């Protein structure tokens, strides 16, 4: 049984993709572009794992970025060392079938030494409460508008026993930091638009760290992604609430 792969994402140790695909259709989606490059590899390995009869049409499903459960990825093992594992890298759990969530969460519960990272743009569906989320899952929400921040705060009120984080990426408009309740958020991640660094205004980012909000007084961590380096022209602030070998 193979182990999951180290991740190039700077705020986690590993990536694990038991489900790939999303129906949201964001114009800046990097995951869709990634799948286009590797869809043949995923499809071939899945056929080898469970057979051709159970995988009819899988090449087209993966290449079209339709949500698809991958047995050969689900079966991979984890490091024994406590790690952070991002398991929604190439998908949004908003579109998962309930049985997929149950299987994935059952496996996560068996590995309490790890922190599993979950991120969605559809918090009302993903965090509806219909399926219990293990306590070693960090519940994350991508929010890139003020209205999405408000929705995230309402959702986080129901997950006080979990690590909760906001991903403001790509930051392509000013976000009001005052909308973020530091008592409800353990981490704020800010990032730019891939390939278009000038789409993010330095003043928008600096307002988060140097404004009057002072989240750190409540223990809230703050992480600036590497793609902001050229914009900010200073040492990046990269704090995390979970252990990571690269931080």
N, C-alpha and C positions, 0 to 999 in steps of 0.2 A: 504493500500500500504506500503510495507516494505522499509526501508532506506538502502542505500548501506553500505557495511561493512568497518570498519576501516582496514587499510592496515598494514602489518608487514614490508613493505618496508620503510626504515628509512627516505627517502626524500620526502614522500607524506603523506597526512592524510588518504585518502580513496582509495580503489580500486573499479572500476566499469567495468564489463566485458560484455557489450552487444554483443560483438563478441568474440568467442574463435576459435582457430585454425590458422595454418600457414603452408605454403607449402615449406618454405625454407629448413628445415631439418638440422639445426645446430646441430652438435654432442654434444654440451654442453647445449642444451636447457632445462631450468628448467620448462618452461611453459608446454611442452609436458608431462613431468613426473607428474606435478601437475594435469593435465587433466586426466591422467590415473587413478589417485586416486579418482577423483570426477565426472567422466563422467556419472555414473549412477544417481547421484544426479541432475546434470544439466538436463539430458534427462527426468527424471521423472517430475521435476518441469515444464519443457517446455510443456510436454504433458498435465499436469494439467492446464496449462495456456491457451493453444490455441486448445487443442483437438488432438486426435490420428490421425485423417484424415490428418491434416496439418503437422504432424511430422513423417511421415513414413520414416524409415531409420535413425532417428536422433541419436539413440544409437551408431550405427556404425560410423556415420559422426563425432560425438564428440570424440569417442574413438580413431578414426584414425587421429584425430587432423586436420580434414579438416575445413576450415573456415565456421562457422555456426553462424547465427544471432539468438540471444536468446531474445524472447519477454518478458519473465518473468524478465529478468535482465534489459532490456531496460526500463521497466515500473517502476523500483525502484525510490524512491524519494531521494533528497539530503538534507543534513543538511542546516539549515537556516544561520548558521555561515559561513562566508567566509572561504573556505577550498581549499586545493589542491587535485585534483581528477585524478588519473592515470587510463585512460580508454582504454589502449592498453596493459594491463598486460599480457594477455594470447593469444596474437594475433600479427600480423603485418598488419597494414592497407594497405600495398602494395597489399594485396590479397582481399581486400574488394570489394563487388559490389558497384557501384555508389549510388544505392538507400539506402544502409546501411549508407554510409557516410552522405548523405543528411539528413536522419532522425536523426542521432546522432548529427550532427552539428546544426540542427534546435533546438533540445532540449537544447544543450549547450548555444545557443544564448539567451535562455529564462532565463538563470541563470548567469548573468554577474558578480555576486559577487564572483564567484568561478574561480579558475585557473584550467583548465583541461590540463592534461599532456598527450602528444602524442609522441610515440617513434617508429621509424622504422629503418630497415636496408636497405630499398629500397627507398631512398629519391627522385630519379628521377620519380618514379611512384607515390609515396604517395603525394609528393609536386609538382605535375606537373602543378598545376594551373587550372585544369579542374573543380574543385569544390572549391569554396571559403571557406577558413578556418576562423572560427570566431577569433576575436582578443583576446578573453580570453582563447585561446588555446596556450600553450607553445609547440612550434614545436621542437622535438628532433630527433637526429640521432645517432644510434649506429655505432661507427667507431672504429675498432680494428687494422687497418693497416694504414700506411701512405697514401696509395692511397685512402682509404675510407675517411680519413681526408680531402684530397684535394677535393673530390667530395662533402663533406658536406659544405665546405666553399663556393663553387659555388652555392649550393642550398640556403644557408642562406642569400646570397645577395638579394634574392627575397622576404625576410620576415623581413624587417627592422622594421616593426611596431609590430612584435610579440616578445615575449620572446623566445630566441633560446638557445638550449643546446646540448652539446655533451655527450654521454655516452660511455666511454671507458671501457667496461666491457664485457667479461673478458680481462684484460690486460695480454696477454700471449706472447707478444713480445715488444721490445722497440718501442715507438712511438716518433717521432720527435716533441717536443712541438713548435718548430719554425714554423711549418706548420699551426698553429692555429692563426687566426687573431682575437685578442681580441676585435676589433671593431665590429665583426660579431657574437660574442658568449657571452651570458650572464652568462653561467654556464658550467663548465666542471666537470663531475662526473667520478671518477676512482674507479674501483672495481676489485677484484680478481676472480679467477675461483672457483666456489662453490665446496667445498669438497677437493680441491687441492690447499691449500694456497701457497705451494712452487712453483707453476707454475708462480707466479709473482715475479719479482726481485725488491727488495727494491730500488735499484738505479734508476730503471725506474720510480718509483713513485716519489721519492725525486726530480728527475730532473724537474718534473712538477711544484712543489711548490718552490723549492729553486734554480732553474736555473736562467738564465738571462732574462727570458721572462717577468716576472713582470706584469702578467695580471691584478692584483688587481689595478694597477694604472689607468686602463681603466674601473674599476668597475666590471670586470668579477669575478664571484663567483667560488669557488672551493670546491668540496665535495668528501671526501674519505669515501668509504663505510665501514661498520663495519667489513666486512670479511678481511680487510687489517690490522686489529689490531695486529695480531700475527706477521705479516711480518714486520711492521714498528716499533713496540715496543715503541710507543710514543702516545701522545694524538692526536687523529684524527682531521683533519680540516674539518669542516662540515658547509659550508656556502650555503645559498639558496637565490634565487631572489624572491621566493614566500613565503607567510606566511605558517607556519606549527606548529602545537601544540607540536610535538615531538622534534623539533629542539632546 
